[in-house]
Amino acid sequence: MVENRPWANFFAHTVLIIGVALVVFPVYIAVVASTQAPGELMRGTLPLLPGSHAIENYTRMWQSGVSHAGALPAAQMLWNSFVMAMAITVGKLSISLLSAFAIVYFRFRFRMFFFWLIFVTLMLPVEVRIIPTFQVVADLKMLNSFAGLSIPLIASATATFLFRQFFMTIPEEMLEAARVDGAGPLKFFKDILLPLSVTNIAALFVIMFIYGWNQYLWPLLITTDPNYYTIVMGIQRMTSEENPQWQLVMAAVVMAALPPVLVILFMQRLFVKGLTETEK
C-alpha cells in the first residue's frame, strides 16, 4: 500500500521548483540582457523584462561580431567551435572503442600494464602537460589549425575504461558464436560490439561534445589567427576590452549555449539510458 502524504509531496515539489528557478534565472537574465539597448546595462540596474533590441543585437553579433575587440562574427566562431568539438568527440570515441576492444579481446604481454598506463593519464590533464604538448604541436606545424585544436585532446582514459567495463559484461558465448560463423575480429567488432554499444556511445558523445565545446585554455594558447577563434575565445576577448558592449556579449553567450543544449535535448533518451547501463 502506498502511503499518501500531501504535505510531503507539496514540500518535495516546492524544493524542486525552487531548484529549477535558481538554475533557470541566470539564463533568463542573460537572455534579457541580450535584448537591451547599448549602454542600458551600464546604468547599474538590470531590467527583468526583455528589451526591444533583440533582433538588432543578435543580427550584429551573428553577421559582424565586435571586430575592434578581436571577436569575429558569431557564425564563424560557432562553426570553429563545432568543428573542434566534433573532431574531439569522434576522435575520443574512435580511439577509446579500439583501445578497449584490444584490451578486452586480445591476449598480449603486458596487456593490463598498458590499460593502467592509459588510466593513469587521468592524473595528467592538458593544463599539467601544456608546455610539452604545445612544443610538439608547434614542431609539427599545427598551430592555427583544426588539427592542432583537436588532436592533442582526443585521448580519453575515462572513455576507454567505461567501454572496457561494458565489453567485459558481454557474454563469451557471443565471441565463440562469431568465431564459429567465421567472423574475424573486425567483423565481430563492427557487427556485434558497436550495435550493443550505441547507448554508451551516445552518453559519452554528449559528455565529450560539451567538453570539446567548452575548451578555453588550449585554443587560447595555440591560436593567433582570428579565423580559428572559437566562440569561447570570442566571448573572452569581448569582455576584456575597456568598455565591453554587454548586450552583445550576452547575445554571444546565449548563442554559445544553444548547441550543447540542443545536443542534450536530441540525445536525452539515449544519454540517460547509456549512463544507467554503464552503471550496471
C-alpha positions, 0 to 999 in steps of 0.5 A: 500500500502506498502511503499518501502524504500531501504535505510531503509531496507539496514540500518535495515539489516546492524544493524542486521548483525552487531548484529549477528557478535558481538554475533557470534565472541566470539564463533568463537574465542573460537572455534579457540582457541580450535584448537591451539597448547599448549602454542600458546595462551600464546604468547599474540596474538590470531590467527583468523584462526583455528589451526591444533590441533583440533582433538588432543585437543578435543580427550584429553579433551573428553577421559582424561580431565586435571586430575592434575587440578581436571577436569575429562574427558569431557564425564563424566562431560557432562553426570553429567551435563545432568543428573542434568539438566534433573532431574531439568527440569522434576522435575520443570515441574512435580511439577509446572503442579500439583501445578497449576492444584490444584490451578486452579481446586480445591476449598480449604481454603486458596487456593490463600494464598498458590499460593502467598506463592509459588510466593513469593519464587521468592524473595528467590533464592538458593544463599539467602537460601544456608546455610539452604538448604545445612544443610538439604541436608547434614542431609539427606545424599545427598551430592555427589549425583544426588539427592542432585544436583537436588532436592533442585532446582526443585521448580519453582514459575515462572513455576507454575504461567505461567501454572496457567495463561494458565489453567485459559484461558481454557474454563469451558465448557471443565471441565463440558464436562469431568465431564459429560463423567465421567472423574475424575480429573486425567483423565481430567488432563492427557487427556485434560490439558497436550495435550493443554499444550505441547507448554508451556511445551516445552518453559519452558523445554528449559528455565529450561534445560539451567538453570539446565545446567548452575548451578555453585554455588550449585554443587560447594558447595555440591560436593567433589567427582570428579565423580559428577563434572559437566562440569561447575565445570570442566571448573572452576577448569581448569582455576584456576590452575597456568598455565591453558592449554587454548586450552583445556579449550576452547575445554571444553567450546565449548563442554559445549555449544553444548547441550543447543544449540542443545536443542534450535535448536530441540525445536525452533518451539515449544519454540517460539510458547509456549512463544507467547501463554503464552503471550496471 
